[in-house]
Amino acid sequence: MNMTVPNILTLLRLLAAPGVALMFLYFSRPAADWFALILFILAAITDWFDGYLARAWKQESKLGAMLDPIADKVMVVIALLVIVGYSSMSPWLVLPATFILFREVFVSGLREFLGDTAGTLKVTPLAKWKTTLQMVALAVLFAQGVFEHYLGISVIGMDPEIFQDVLSGNVEDLHGLRWKHTGMIWAGTLGIALLWVAAFLTLITGFDYFRKAVPYLKD
């Protein structure tokens, strides 16, 4: 194994993925949301850097080619599990998460079955955009959790009618409730919208891989 800088970055991204879930086990919220968001963003950035450095320094390797897609999938899957688990199983999150998980398992199974001919299912540009969009959507949804819990802390013990009056501007906003509420709504809406687009691209690329694999599945 050739442990070049690109391969080390990929390995760190792979190890960071379970760290996102561990943040919610060892820290209370919203600190856990902050730590998970920062760790996820840093890990996602390495996804661009490792590929760029590998090409620029001519350090592309079989190890990197093997680890890179695994690290991406592990990051997305674990982040999805955490976000869906803390969302009270919202169908707006469960459905796209289900499509994404189904596709990842299905394509991985195809590649394993094809063995030496798995090169037929090379990563396409659309699949790379799909992965990028997934990571952006998940980062935004982690940010939504940050806004949500700061808002929750600010309204502890507050009468619901006063909260509504603050949002409507009838009462002075002394605790920044409006910007926290606005951030929560916008981050949640944008994150879910991006996740649905990512799920749509996920299904398209999954069908494309299946179409390419069909000739090798015939007896």
N, CA and C of each residue as an Amber inpcrd file, in Angstrom:
protein
   657
   0.8410000  -1.2040000   0.0000000   0.0000000   0.0000000   0.0000000
   0.8690000   1.2450000   0.0000000   0.5080000   2.1950000  -0.8510000
   1.2660000   3.4280000  -0.9830000   0.5320000   4.5450000  -0.2430000
   1.0050000   4.8990000   0.9590000   0.3230000   5.9010000   1.7710000
   0.7860000   7.3010000   1.3950000   0.3140000   7.7790000   0.2530000
   0.6070000   9.1280000  -0.1940000  -0.3250000  10.1130000   0.5340000
  -0.0550000  11.3990000   0.3410000  -0.9050000  12.4160000   0.9610000
  -2.3630000  12.2750000   0.5230000  -2.6590000  12.0920000  -0.7750000
  -4.0580000  11.9010000  -1.1760000  -4.6980000  10.6930000  -0.4920000
  -3.9550000   9.5990000  -0.3790000  -4.5050000   8.4110000   0.2680000
  -4.7320000   8.6400000   1.7560000  -3.8630000   9.3990000   2.3930000
  -4.0280000   9.7130000   3.8170000  -5.2860000  10.5650000   4.0140000
  -5.5050000  11.5430000   3.1250000  -6.7080000  12.3710000   3.2110000
  -7.9650000  11.5260000   3.0490000  -7.9270000  10.5800000   2.1200000
  -9.0750000   9.6980000   1.9130000  -9.3200000   8.8370000   3.1460000
  -8.2340000   8.3260000   3.7300000  -8.3620000   7.5010000   4.9280000
  -8.9200000   8.3110000   6.0970000  -8.4700000   9.5600000   6.2230000
  -8.9910000  10.4230000   7.2870000 -10.4800000  10.6860000   7.0980000
 -10.9070000  10.8440000   5.8390000 -12.3290000  11.0510000   5.5620000
 -13.1300000   9.8100000   5.9530000 -12.5660000   8.6560000   5.6830000
 -13.2300000   7.4090000   6.0470000 -13.3750000   7.2910000   7.5650000
 -12.3330000   7.6770000   8.2990000 -12.3630000   7.5900000   9.7590000
 -13.2470000   8.6710000  10.3750000 -13.3800000   9.8040000   9.6650000
 -14.1910000  10.9060000  10.1930000 -15.6750000  10.5940000  10.1280000
 -16.0770000   9.7220000   9.2040000 -17.4970000   9.4380000   9.0140000
 -18.1780000   8.9350000  10.2920000 -17.6570000   7.9000000  10.9670000
 -18.3040000   7.4860000  12.2230000 -18.1820000   8.5430000  13.3140000
 -17.1750000   9.4210000  13.1980000 -17.0270000  10.4970000  14.1730000
 -18.2280000  11.4240000  14.1960000 -18.8970000  11.5830000  13.0520000
 -20.0960000  12.4280000  12.9810000 -21.1750000  11.8910000  13.9170000
 -21.3600000  10.5600000  13.9080000 -22.3560000   9.9500000  14.7960000
 -21.9110000  10.0110000  16.2490000 -20.6200000   9.8270000  16.4830000
 -20.1050000   9.8330000  17.8580000 -20.2900000  11.1860000  18.5300000
 -20.3050000  12.2590000  17.7430000 -20.5190000  13.5880000  18.3260000
 -21.8280000  13.6460000  19.1180000 -22.8540000  12.9300000  18.6210000
 -24.1610000  12.9730000  19.2710000 -24.2440000  12.0180000  20.4610000
 -23.2430000  11.1530000  20.6110000 -23.2040000  10.2540000  21.7550000
 -22.4730000  10.8650000  22.9400000 -21.4820000  11.7040000  22.6610000
 -20.6200000  12.2070000  23.7250000 -20.7900000  13.7000000  24.0100000
 -21.6070000  14.3890000  23.1930000 -21.8420000  15.8150000  23.4240000
 -23.3380000  16.0760000  23.4050000 -23.7650000  17.0670000  24.1570000
 -25.1650000  17.4670000  24.1460000 -25.3860000  18.4430000  22.9890000
 -26.6280000  18.5700000  22.5800000 -26.9570000  19.5030000  21.5160000
 -27.1910000  20.8950000  22.0980000 -26.8450000  21.9880000  21.4150000
 -26.4270000  22.0810000  20.0040000 -24.9300000  21.9140000  19.7680000
 -24.1270000  21.6540000  20.8350000 -22.6870000  21.4680000  20.6280000
 -22.4310000  20.2990000  19.6770000 -23.2010000  19.2200000  19.8320000
 -23.0270000  18.0520000  18.9630000 -23.2900000  18.4070000  17.5060000
 -24.3130000  19.2510000  17.2730000 -24.6210000  19.6770000  15.9050000
 -23.4620000  20.4830000  15.3200000 -22.8820000  21.3700000  16.1320000
 -21.7460000  22.1700000  15.6770000 -20.5650000  21.2750000  15.3200000
 -20.2090000  20.3700000  16.2250000 -19.0540000  19.5010000  15.9940000
 -19.2720000  18.5960000  14.7840000 -20.4860000  18.0610000  14.6670000
 -20.7890000  17.1930000  13.5280000 -20.7330000  17.9820000  12.2230000
 -21.2640000  19.2120000  12.2360000 -21.2430000  20.0550000  11.0370000
 -19.8160000  20.3610000  10.6100000 -18.9820000  20.7760000  11.5580000
 -17.5890000  21.1250000  11.2410000 -16.8270000  19.9020000  10.7390000
 -16.9920000  18.7690000  11.4450000 -16.2960000  17.5450000  11.0410000
 -16.7460000  17.0870000   9.6660000 -18.0510000  17.1740000   9.3910000
 -18.5860000  16.7460000   8.0960000 -18.0660000  17.6320000   6.9710000
 -18.0440000  18.9480000   7.1940000 -17.5690000  19.8740000   6.1600000
 -16.0810000  19.6420000   5.8760000 -15.2770000  19.4930000   6.9320000
 -13.8430000  19.2470000   6.7400000 -13.6080000  17.9520000   5.9730000
 -14.3680000  16.9160000   6.3270000 -14.2220000  15.6360000   5.6340000
 -14.6480000  15.7560000   4.1750000 -15.7340000  16.5070000   3.9240000
 -16.2090000  16.6730000   2.5450000 -15.1930000  17.4340000   1.7010000
 -14.5100000  18.4160000   2.3060000 -13.4930000  19.1780000   1.5740000
 -12.3520000  18.2720000   1.1160000 -11.9920000  17.2870000   1.9480000
 -10.9130000  16.3710000   1.5520000 -11.2810000  15.5560000   0.3250000
 -12.6000000  15.4000000   0.0800000 -13.0340000  14.6380000  -1.0930000
 -12.5690000  15.3080000  -2.3730000 -12.5240000  16.6450000  -2.3520000
 -12.0280000  17.3640000  -3.5200000 -10.5060000  17.3830000  -3.5390000
  -9.9060000  17.6140000  -2.3830000  -8.4590000  17.7590000  -2.3240000
  -7.7210000  16.4650000  -2.6600000  -8.2140000  15.3300000  -2.1760000
  -7.4550000  14.0980000  -2.4220000  -7.4030000  13.7620000  -3.9090000
  -8.5330000  13.9560000  -4.6010000  -8.5370000  13.6910000  -6.0380000
  -7.6780000  14.6820000  -6.7990000  -7.7710000  15.9540000  -6.4250000
  -6.9770000  16.9970000  -7.0970000  -5.4790000  16.7530000  -6.9050000
  -5.0740000  16.4670000  -5.6640000  -3.6480000  16.2480000  -5.3850000
  -3.1330000  14.9740000  -6.0630000  -3.9730000  13.9460000  -6.0900000
  -3.5630000  12.6910000  -6.7270000  -3.2740000  12.9000000  -8.2060000
  -4.1050000  13.7110000  -8.8610000  -3.8790000  13.9840000 -10.2840000
  -2.7160000  14.9500000 -10.4850000  -2.6480000  15.9980000  -9.6590000
  -1.5960000  17.0090000  -9.8160000  -0.2140000  16.4400000  -9.5310000
  -0.1130000  15.5710000  -8.5390000   1.1800000  14.9960000  -8.1420000
   1.4310000  13.6310000  -8.7730000   0.4680000  13.2010000  -9.6410000
   0.5750000  11.8960000 -10.3080000   0.7510000  10.7780000  -9.2670000
  -0.1080000  10.8150000  -8.2640000  -0.0550000   9.8270000  -7.1880000
  -1.3410000   8.9950000  -7.1330000  -1.9890000   8.8480000  -8.2750000
  -3.1840000   8.0020000  -8.3240000  -2.7760000   6.5470000  -8.0810000
  -3.5470000   5.8480000  -7.2590000  -3.1900000   4.4860000  -6.8770000
  -4.4350000   3.6170000  -6.7730000  -4.2200000   2.3020000  -6.7620000
  -5.3440000   1.3760000  -6.6100000  -5.9740000   1.5150000  -5.2230000
  -5.1300000   1.7810000  -4.2280000  -5.6480000   1.9620000  -2.8740000
  -6.5950000   3.1620000  -2.8210000  -6.1740000   4.2710000  -3.4150000
  -7.0150000   5.4550000  -3.4330000  -8.2950000   5.2350000  -4.2110000
  -8.1860000   4.5290000  -5.3540000  -9.3650000   4.2520000  -6.1750000
 -10.3590000   3.3780000  -5.4270000  -9.8450000   2.5150000  -4.5390000
 -10.7200000   1.6510000  -3.7490000 -11.3360000   2.3940000  -2.5730000
 -10.5020000   3.1970000  -1.8660000 -10.9670000   3.8560000  -0.6440000
 -11.8940000   5.0370000  -0.9100000 -11.6490000   5.7730000  -1.9950000
 -12.3840000   7.0160000  -2.2340000 -13.8970000   6.8200000  -2.2940000
 -14.4170000   5.9130000  -3.1460000 -15.8800000   5.7470000  -3.1790000
 -16.4370000   5.1700000  -1.8830000 -15.6400000   4.3300000  -1.2060000
 -16.0950000   3.7670000   0.0690000 -16.2480000   4.8800000   1.0990000
 -15.2470000   5.7700000   1.1790000 -15.2930000   6.8780000   2.1320000
 -16.4920000   7.7820000   1.8560000 -16.7590000   8.0620000   0.5740000
 -17.9090000   8.9000000   0.2190000 -19.2150000   8.2670000   0.6800000
 -19.3640000   6.9670000   0.3940000 -20.6050000   6.2790000   0.7480000
 -20.7910000   6.2050000   2.2590000 -19.7100000   5.9050000   2.9760000
 -19.8020000   5.8070000   4.4360000 -20.1970000   7.1600000   5.0320000
 -19.5960000   8.2410000   4.5160000 -19.9340000   9.5810000   4.9950000
 -21.4160000   9.8760000   4.8000000 -21.9110000   9.6190000   3.6030000
 -23.3060000   9.9360000   3.2760000 -24.2560000   9.0720000   4.0920000
 -23.9790000   7.7750000   4.1740000 -24.8760000   6.8520000   4.8650000
 -24.9730000   7.1940000   6.3540000 -23.8280000   7.3960000   7.0100000
 -23.8460000   7.6910000   8.4470000 -24.5180000   9.0370000   8.7160000
 -24.2200000  10.0440000   7.9030000 -24.8510000  11.3550000   8.0850000
 -26.3650000  11.2520000   7.8970000 -26.8100000  10.4830000   6.9120000
 -28.2400000  10.2900000   6.7030000 -28.8970000   9.6330000   7.9100000
 -28.2440000   8.6020000   8.4500000 -28.8030000   7.9040000   9.6020000
 -28.9540000   8.8490000  10.7930000 -27.9340000   9.6720000  11.0210000
 -27.9800000  10.6110000  12.1470000 -29.0900000  11.6380000  11.9520000
 -29.1500000  12.2450000  10.7690000 -30.1360000  13.3000000  10.5170000
 -31.5570000  12.7560000  10.5540000 -31.7940000  11.6080000   9.9200000
 -33.1290000  11.0150000   9.9310000 -33.5060000  10.5970000  11.3480000
 -32.5480000  10.0570000  12.0920000 -32.8300000   9.6220000  13.4550000
 -33.2380000  10.7490000  14.3710000 -32.7050000  11.9570000  14.1430000
 -33.0340000  13.1050000  14.9820000 -34.1340000  13.9810000  14.3810000
 -34.7720000  13.5040000  13.3230000 -35.8210000  14.3020000  12.6750000
 -37.2170000  13.7900000  12.9680000 -37.3630000  12.8680000  13.9380000
 -38.6600000  12.2560000  14.2610000 -39.2300000  11.5300000  13.0480000
 -38.3190000  10.9610000  12.2370000 -38.7110000  10.1520000  11.0830000
 -39.6230000  10.9130000  10.1210000 -39.2600000  12.1380000   9.8110000
 -40.0340000  12.9270000   8.8580000 -40.0190000  12.2530000   7.4900000
 -41.1930000  12.0520000   6.8690000 -41.2270000  11.4070000   5.5420000
 -40.4770000  12.2140000   4.4910000 -40.3830000  13.5510000   4.6780000
 -39.6580000  14.3730000   3.7130000 -38.1700000  14.0360000   3.7170000
 -37.6760000  13.4540000   4.8090000 -36.2860000  13.0140000   4.8850000
 -36.1510000  11.5060000   4.6650000 -37.1090000  10.7520000   5.1830000
 -37.0240000   9.2900000   5.0910000 -37.0590000   8.8110000   3.6440000
 -37.9320000   9.4020000   2.8290000 -38.0720000   8.9420000   1.4420000
 -36.7950000   9.1560000   0.6220000 -36.2440000  10.3880000   0.5440000
 -35.0030000  10.5330000  -0.2320000 -33.8510000   9.7310000   0.3650000
 -33.8070000   9.6160000   1.7020000 -32.7550000   8.8110000   2.3320000
 -32.8830000   7.3520000   1.9110000 -34.1230000   6.8600000   1.8210000
 -34.3530000   5.4780000   1.3930000 -33.8820000   5.2640000  -0.0410000
 -34.2090000   6.2000000  -0.9270000 -33.7780000   6.0890000  -2.3250000
 -32.2530000   6.0610000  -2.4140000 -31.6030000   6.9400000  -1.6530000
 -30.1490000   7.0330000  -1.6960000 -29.5100000   5.7520000  -1.1700000
 -29.9860000   5.2550000  -0.0320000 -29.4220000   4.0380000   0.5640000
 -29.6530000   2.8340000  -0.3490000 -30.8560000   2.7440000  -0.9370000
 -31.1540000   1.6340000  -1.8470000 -30.1970000   1.6200000  -3.0250000
 -29.9770000   2.7900000  -3.6120000 -29.1020000   2.8780000  -4.7770000
 -27.6820000   2.4970000  -4.4200000 -27.1670000   2.9920000  -3.2830000
 -25.7790000   2.7320000  -2.9150000 -25.5450000   1.2380000  -2.6870000
 -26.4910000   0.5860000  -2.0000000 -26.3600000  -0.8580000  -1.7550000
 -26.4810000  -1.6290000  -3.0680000 -27.4180000  -1.2140000  -3.9160000
 -27.6560000  -1.9130000  -5.1820000 -26.4350000  -1.8300000  -6.0910000
 -25.8770000  -0.6310000  -6.2600000 -24.7130000  -0.4540000  -7.1330000
 -23.4920000  -1.1680000  -6.5580000 -23.3140000  -1.1210000  -5.2480000
 -22.1980000  -1.8340000  -4.6270000 -22.3160000  -3.3280000  -4.8750000
 -23.5450000  -3.8440000  -4.7940000 -23.7680000  -5.2620000  -5.0860000
 -23.4600000  -5.6040000  -6.5320000 -23.8420000  -4.7060000  -7.4460000
 -23.5300000  -4.9230000  -8.8640000 -22.0260000  -4.9900000  -9.0880000
 -21.2970000  -4.0570000  -8.4810000 -19.8440000  -4.0210000  -8.6580000
 -19.2000000  -5.2860000  -8.1000000 -19.7020000  -5.7370000  -6.9470000
 -19.1430000  -6.9490000  -6.3510000 -19.4140000  -8.1580000  -7.2370000
 -20.6130000  -8.2410000  -7.8110000 -20.9610000  -9.3550000  -8.6630000
 -20.1360000  -9.3660000  -9.9470000 -19.9210000  -8.1810000 -10.5090000
 -19.2030000  -8.0980000 -11.7820000 -17.7210000  -8.4120000 -11.6290000
 -17.1670000  -8.2070000 -10.4420000 -15.7790000  -8.5610000 -10.1880000
 -14.8110000  -7.8480000 -11.1170000 -14.0940000  -8.6050000 -11.9140000
 -13.0680000  -8.0410000 -12.8030000 -13.6550000  -7.1240000 -13.8690000
 -14.9310000  -7.2900000 -14.1590000 -15.5560000  -6.4430000 -15.1820000
 -16.2380000  -5.2280000 -14.5620000 -15.9940000  -4.9820000 -13.2750000
 -16.6350000  -3.8520000 -12.5830000 -16.2000000  -2.5100000 -13.1620000
 -15.1070000  -2.5130000 -13.9410000 -14.6730000  -1.2790000 -14.5890000
 -15.7190000  -0.7400000 -15.5300000 -16.6880000  -1.6000000 -15.8990000
 -17.8010000  -1.1630000 -16.7280000 -18.5970000  -0.0670000 -16.0230000
 -18.5950000  -0.1060000 -14.7000000 -19.3770000   0.8470000 -13.9070000
 -18.4910000   1.9520000 -13.3430000 -17.6680000   2.5260000 -14.1840000
 -16.8200000   3.6280000 -13.7480000 -17.6720000   4.8180000 -13.3120000
 -17.1350000   5.5590000 -12.3530000 -17.8590000   6.7310000 -11.8440000
 -18.0230000   7.7560000 -12.9580000 -19.2510000   8.1920000 -13.1810000
 -19.5480000   9.1640000 -14.2370000 -19.5280000  10.5820000 -13.6630000
 -19.3950000  11.5990000 -14.5260000 -19.4710000  12.9910000 -14.0240000
 -20.7640000  13.2780000 -13.2830000 -21.8890000  12.7210000 -13.7620000
 -23.1620000  12.9440000 -13.0850000 -23.1490000  12.3240000 -11.6900000
 -22.4960000  11.1680000 -11.5470000 -22.4060000  10.5300000 -10.2370000
 -21.5630000  11.3790000  -9.2780000 -20.5410000  12.0500000  -9.8040000
 -19.7330000  12.9340000  -8.9570000 -20.5500000  14.1310000  -8.4950000
 -21.3700000  14.6790000  -9.3970000 -22.2480000  15.7860000  -9.0150000
 -23.2630000  15.3210000  -7.9760000 -23.7210000  14.0940000  -8.1360000
 -24.6690000  13.5170000  -7.1780000 -24.0700000  13.4740000  -5.7800000
 -22.8200000  13.0050000  -5.6870000 -22.1490000  12.9170000  -4.3950000
 -21.9380000  14.3030000  -3.7940000 -21.5250000  15.2510000  -4.6270000
 -21.3260000  16.6220000  -4.1500000 -22.6250000  17.2040000  -3.6120000
 -23.7080000  16.9950000  -4.3400000 -25.0020000  17.5350000  -3.9290000
 -25.4820000  16.8840000  -2.6330000 -25.2360000  15.5900000  -2.4950000
 -25.5920000  14.9000000  -1.2590000 -24.8760000  15.5250000  -0.0670000
 -23.5780000  15.7720000  -0.2090000 -22.7990000  16.3150000   0.8990000
 -23.2180000  17.7390000   1.2330000 -23.5120000  18.5530000   0.2160000
 -23.9780000  19.9190000   0.4650000 -25.3160000  19.8790000   1.2030000
 -26.2310000  19.0140000   0.7500000 -27.5510000  18.9030000   1.3790000
 -27.4250000  18.4790000   2.8450000 -26.5590000  17.5200000   3.1180000
 -26.3980000  17.0260000   4.4890000 -25.7560000  18.0780000   5.3850000
 -24.8070000  18.8400000   4.8460000 -24.1900000  19.9200000   5.6260000
 -25.2280000  20.9740000   5.9870000 -26.0940000  21.3170000   5.0390000
 -27.1450000  22.3100000   5.2980000 -28.1150000  21.7890000   6.3490000
 -28.4390000  20.4990000   6.3040000 -29.3540000  19.9230000   7.2910000
 -28.7220000  19.8710000   8.6820000 -27.4140000  19.6520000   8.7600000
 -26.7360000  19.7450000  10.0490000 -26.8160000  21.1800000  10.5770000
 -26.6750000  22.1500000   9.6760000 -26.7770000  23.5570000  10.0700000
 -28.1870000  23.8590000  10.5690000 -29.1850000  23.2490000   9.9520000
 -30.5600000  23.4430000  10.4090000 -30.7230000  22.9970000  11.8590000
 -30.0420000  21.9180000  12.2300000 -30.0930000  21.4490000  13.6040000
 -29.4980000  22.4570000  14.5750000 -28.4680000  23.1600000  14.1460000
 -27.8450000  24.1860000  14.9830000 -28.8490000  25.3120000  15.2670000
 -29.4790000  25.8400000  14.2100000 -30.4750000  26.9020000  14.3750000
 -31.6360000  26.4380000  15.2680000 -32.0830000  25.2150000  15.0190000
 -33.2370000  24.6910000  15.7400000 -32.9920000  24.6290000  17.2460000
 -31.8010000  24.1900000  17.6220000 -31.5510000  24.0210000  19.0470000
 -31.1940000  25.3290000  19.7440000 -30.5700000  26.2630000  19.0470000
 -30.3790000  27.5860000  19.6460000 -31.7240000  28.2760000  19.8440000
 -32.6310000  28.0750000  18.8880000 -33.9760000  28.6330000  19.0290000
 -34.6920000  27.9830000  20.2070000 -34.5650000  26.6560000  20.3210000
 -35.2050000  25.9430000  21.4170000 -34.7170000  26.4120000  22.7740000
 -33.4020000  26.6570000  22.8750000 -32.8430000  27.1510000  24.1350000
 -33.3990000  28.5360000  24.4660000 -33.5730000  29.3710000  23.4490000
 -34.0140000  30.7520000  23.6600000 -35.4690000  30.8510000  24.0930000
 -36.2860000  29.8480000  23.7590000 -37.7230000  29.9450000  24.0570000
 -38.1370000  29.1000000  25.2560000 -37.1680000  28.5230000  25.9640000
 -37.5100000  27.7250000  27.1480000 -38.2810000  28.5990000  28.1580000
 -39.4390000  28.1310000  28.5410000 -40.2650000  28.8570000  29.5040000
 -41.0460000  30.0220000  28.9240000 -40.9380000  30.2630000  27.6400000
 -41.6370000  31.3930000  27.0140000 -43.0470000  30.9860000  26.6060000
 -43.9920000  31.8630000  26.8320000 -45.3650000  31.6080000  26.4290000
 -45.4580000  31.5640000  24.8980000 -46.1590000  30.5570000  24.3290000
 -46.2730000  30.4470000  22.8590000 -46.8140000  31.7060000  22.1990000
 -47.7490000  32.3980000  22.8820000 -48.3150000  33.6060000  22.2920000
 -47.2780000  34.7220000  22.1990000 -46.4090000  34.8050000  23.2190000
 -45.3370000  35.8070000  23.1830000 -44.3620000  35.4790000  22.0650000
 -44.0630000  34.1930000  21.9010000 -43.1570000  33.7630000  20.8250000
 -43.7060000  34.1910000  19.4720000 -45.0050000  33.9900000  19.2550000
 -45.6260000  34.3770000  17.9860000 -45.6180000  35.9000000  17.8190000
 -45.7980000  36.6170000  18.9160000 -45.7660000  38.0830000  18.8530000
 -44.3670000  38.5900000  18.4840000 -43.3490000  37.9160000  19.0020000
 -41.9750000  38.2940000  18.6660000 -41.7220000  38.0680000  17.1850000
 -42.1530000  36.9140000  16.6670000 -41.9420000  36.5990000  15.2520000
 -42.6980000  37.5680000  14.3440000 -43.8660000  37.9940000  14.8120000
 -44.6630000  38.9100000  13.9840000 -44.2250000  40.3600000  14.1280000
 -43.2980000  40.6220000  15.0710000 -42.7970000  41.9790000  15.2400000
 -43.5810000  42.8320000  16.2070000 -44.5710000  42.2420000  16.8740000
 -45.3730000  42.9980000  17.8290000 -44.6610000  43.1930000  19.1640000
 -43.6660000  42.3250000  19.4430000 -42.8820000  42.4100000  20.6770000
 -41.4170000  42.4860000  20.2910000 -40.6450000  43.2920000  21.0300000
 -39.2250000  43.4580000  20.7230000 -38.4880000  42.1180000  20.8270000
 -37.6550000  41.8500000  19.8540000 -36.9010000  40.5890000  19.7950000
 -35.5710000  40.7630000  20.5370000 -35.5830000  40.4380000  21.8250000
 -34.3930000  40.6420000  22.6560000 -33.4140000  39.4740000  22.5780000
 -33.8680000  38.3180000  22.0810000 -33.0350000  37.1160000  22.1040000
 -32.7200000  36.5860000  20.7020000 -32.9500000  37.4000000  19.6950000
 -32.6360000  36.9710000  18.3310000 -33.4950000  35.8240000  17.8430000
 -34.7400000  35.7850000  18.3070000 -35.6140000  34.6630000  17.9220000
 -35.9240000  34.6540000  16.4380000 -36.0830000  35.8480000  15.8550000
 -36.4760000  35.9030000  14.4350000 -35.3960000  35.3480000  13.5240000
 -34.1320000  35.7500000  13.7580000 -33.0980000  35.2490000  12.8420000
 -32.8230000  33.7690000  13.0740000 -32.9890000  33.2980000  14.3110000
 -32.8120000  31.8680000  14.5730000 -33.9290000  31.0670000  13.9140000
 -35.1500000  31.5750000  14.0080000 -36.2850000  30.8910000  13.3790000
 -36.1560000  30.9150000  11.8630000 -35.7660000  32.0760000  11.3260000
 -35.5880000  32.1830000   9.8690000 -34.4940000  31.2420000   9.3820000
 -33.3800000  31.1900000  10.1110000 -32.2900000  30.2880000   9.7390000
 -32.7260000  28.8460000   9.7760000 -33.5130000  28.4830000  10.7930000
 -33.9980000  27.1060000  10.9010000 -34.8990000  26.7440000   9.7210000
 -35.8210000  27.6410000   9.3940000 -36.7580000  27.3600000   8.2990000
 -36.0410000  27.2800000   6.9540000 -35.1860000  28.2630000   6.6870000
 -34.5010000  28.2840000   5.3970000 -33.5340000  27.1110000   5.2470000
 -32.7540000  26.8150000   6.2970000 -31.8040000  25.6950000   6.2240000
 -32.5390000  24.3680000   6.0610000 -33.6500000  24.2030000   6.7940000
 -34.4170000  22.9700000   6.6720000 -35.0210000  22.7990000   5.2900000
 -35.6210000  23.8820000   4.7770000 -36.2540000  23.8160000   3.4540000
 -35.2260000  23.5890000   2.3570000 -34.1150000  24.3450000   2.4090000
 -33.0790000  24.2020000   1.3880000 -32.4260000  22.8250000   1.4660000
 -32.1480000  22.3600000   2.6840000 -31.5110000  21.0540000   2.8470000
 -32.3680000  19.9320000   2.2940000 -33.6640000  19.9620000   2.5890000
 -34.5660000  18.9200000   2.0970000 -34.6950000  18.9920000   0.5760000
 -34.7950000  20.2150000   0.0410000 -34.8960000  20.3670000  -1.4170000
 -33.6580000  19.8010000  -2.1190000 -32.4810000  20.1390000  -1.5940000
 -31.2400000  19.6320000  -2.1780000 -31.1550000  18.1110000  -2.0600000
 -31.6350000  17.5760000  -0.9250000 -31.5820000  16.1270000  -0.7280000
 -32.4940000  15.4100000  -1.7160000 -33.6500000  16.0060000  -2.0260000
 -34.5440000  15.3960000  -3.0150000 -33.9200000  15.4320000  -4.4080000
 -33.2730000  16.5460000  -4.7530000 -32.5870000  16.6140000  -6.0520000
 -31.4790000  15.5780000  -6.1010000 -30.7190000  15.4580000  -5.0030000
 -29.6460000  14.4620000  -4.9370000 -30.2100000  13.0500000  -5.0700000
 -31.3710000  12.7970000  -4.4420000 -31.9970000  11.4800000  -4.5370000
 -32.4160000  11.1880000  -5.9750000 -32.9220000  12.2130000  -6.6660000
 -33.3110000  12.0480000  -8.0750000 -32.0950000  11.6900000  -8.9270000
 -30.9840000  12.4170000  -8.7360000 -29.7540000  12.0970000  -9.4660000
 -29.2320000  10.7200000  -9.0780000 -29.4320000  10.3490000  -7.8230000
 -28.9950000   9.0390000  -7.3440000 -29.7100000   7.9290000  -8.0980000
 -31.0160000   8.0830000  -8.2880000 -31.7790000   7.0660000  -9.0110000
 -31.3890000   7.0230000 -10.4850000 -31.1340000   8.1990000 -11.0730000
 -30.7370000   8.2490000 -12.4840000 -29.4080000   7.5310000 -12.6870000
 -28.4150000   7.8320000 -11.8490000 -27.1060000   7.1950000 -12.0020000
 -27.1900000   5.7060000 -11.6800000 -28.0450000   5.3460000 -10.7260000
 -28.2080000   3.9280000 -10.4030000 -28.7880000   3.1580000 -11.5750000
 -29.7900000   3.7400000 -12.2380000 -30.3700000   3.0900000 -13.4160000
 -29.3490000   3.0000000 -14.5420000 -28.5240000   4.0450000 -14.6900000
 -27.4870000   4.0360000 -15.7340000 -26.4900000   2.9060000 -15.4930000
 -26.0800000   2.7130000 -14.2420000 -25.1510000   1.6210000 -13.9180000
 -25.8060000   0.2630000 -14.1780000 -27.0840000   0.1450000 -13.8250000
 -27.7890000  -1.1120000 -14.0600000 -27.8700000  -1.4090000 -15.5490000
 -28.1610000  -0.3820000 -16.3470000 -28.2450000  -0.5610000 -17.8000000
 -26.9160000  -1.0520000 -18.3710000 -25.8180000  -0.4950000 -17.8700000
 -24.5080000  -0.9120000 -18.3580000 -24.1620000  -2.3390000 -17.9130000
 -24.7270000  -2.7650000 -16.7630000 -24.4020000  -4.0880000 -16.2320000
 -25.2550000  -5.1950000 -16.8270000 -26.3980000  -4.8430000 -17.4630000
 -27.3380000  -5.8430000 -17.9590000 -26.6780000  -6.8860000 -18.8660000
 -25.8220000  -6.5070000 -19.8370000 -25.2030000  -7.5180000 -20.7010000
 -24.4020000  -8.5650000 -19.9250000 -23.8610000  -8.2000000 -18.7590000
 -23.0640000  -9.1410000 -17.9650000 -23.9190000  -9.9760000 -17.0230000
 -25.2230000  -9.6450000 -16.9420000 -26.1070000 -10.3820000 -16.0530000
 -26.8680000 -11.4800000 -16.7850000 -26.7590000 -11.5080000 -18.1120000
 -27.4780000 -12.5170000 -18.8920000 -26.7400000 -13.8500000 -18.8240000
 -27.4940000 -14.9280000 -18.6550000 -26.9010000 -16.2740000 -18.6310000
 -26.5090000 -16.7040000 -20.0420000
